[in-house]
């Protein structure tokens, strides 16, 4: 699955490069949010997901940088339009918080009764997928918030 995703993303970006329409060549305006982000979490997509979502937005004519899952749209009382196709993305997690265990394999508990956790680097990454939709594919979302435009002096 991970290999198919990488090939799909690479193929789409290579096609756009050959056509001269790479997603990072779009002339955006100062203050315009162009990097894909999730308005539910406030996080910007990074790495290959960012390139992939910018590529999809460019090829499908989406002018909105907001992307979210079907469930996240529902939580905002919005609806993905019937027949819309989502865009698959992948998250790779190389480390995480794991419970500390004692010699008997039982979780170690702190004085407040909470399990003690420590950061662990995984031997192999944990990969999971999601399907996201662009805000232009969703009905009932409020308009994207306007970002304050810094003065020319501050931008440069």
N, C-alpha and C positions, 0 to 999 in steps of 0.2 A: 504494500500500500504506500509506504513512504517513497519508494522508488518511482512509482507511477505519478505521485504528486510532484516530485522533483522534475520528472520528464515533462509533465504537463506545463508546469510553470516555465521551465527553460524553453520549451518549444514556443510558447506564446510570446515570450520576450524576444526570442530570436526572430520570429516572424515580424514583430513590430520594429525591430532594429532594421531589418531588410526593407521594410516599408517606409522607414524614416519617421516612425511615429512612436518612438520609445516613450514610456509614461513619464520619465523625468524631464522630458524636453518641453512639456506644456508650459506656456508662459502664464503663470499665475500672477495675481496682483498682490501688492503689499497688504498684509493683514489677512489675506484669504487663506483659510486652512485647507491645505491640499494633501497633507499626509493622512492616510487612512487612520481613523480612530474609532473606538467604540464609545458612543455617548453614554452608555449605561455604566461602564466602569471608569470612563475618562481616560483610559489608556490608549496610547497610539500603538498601532501594529508596528512590529519591527522586523528587520531582516527580510527573509524571503517573502513572508506574508505581506509586508508593506509593498514590496515590488509587485507582487502578484495582484494585490487589490488595486494598486495604481494602474497596472496593465489592464485589468478587467474594466475599470472605470473608463479608461481611455478607449478601449475597443467597443464598449457598449454605450458610450456617450453619457455616462453618469457624471453629473456635475457636483455631487455631494460627497464629502469625505467621510460621512458616517456609515459604519457597517455594524450590524448586530445579528444575533441569532434569531430564529423564529420565536423562541421562548422569551427572549429579551424584548422583542417587539410587543408580544402579548402582555408582558408585565407593564409596558408603558401604555396599555390600552390602545395599541395600534395593530394593524393587520397587514401581513404580507399579502399582496394581491394574488389572486388565484392564477395559477399557471406560471408564476415567476420562478426562475431557476436560481438557486443559491450558488455561492462560490465556496468551494472547499478550502479550508486552511488547516495547517498543522501547528501544534505546539510541541516543542521539545523541552523536556525538563531534565537537566543534568544533575541537579541536587535538590534536596528537600529536607524537611524536618521529619524525623522519625522518632518514635518513642524509645527511650532508654529502657533496657530490660536488665533485671538482676540475674544472678547465677541460675535461678530456677526458671528463667524465661518470663517472669511476671513484670509488668510495667512498674517502673520506679515512680513513686508519688512524692511530690514536693510537700512542704509544710501546709500549704493551702488546699491540699487534696487534689491537685491537678497533676496529670502525667508530665514527667520531665521529658523534654524533647531536645534533640541535638541535630545539628545540620550534618547531613551525610551526602557525600559525592557518590552518585550511582556509577556502577561499573559500565552499564549501558544506559543510554538516555531512555526516558519514558516518553513515548510519543502518543498523542491523542489528536483526533481530528474534530473539526466542527464545520458547520456550513453557515455562512453568514450572507446577509442580504444588504444591499445598498439602500440607503434611506429613500432613494427615488423609487424603489420597488415596494415601499411600505406606505399604506394609507393611514392617516390619523396621527402622524408624528408632528410635533410642533416644528416650526422652522428652526434651522440650525442657529445657534447663538452667534451673534456678531462679535468678532474679536476686535478689541481696540487696536487701531493702527498706530504704531509708534511713529514719531516724527522721522523725517528723512535723516536727520542727524543721528538719531538713535539706531535706525536700521543699518546705517553704514558704519 
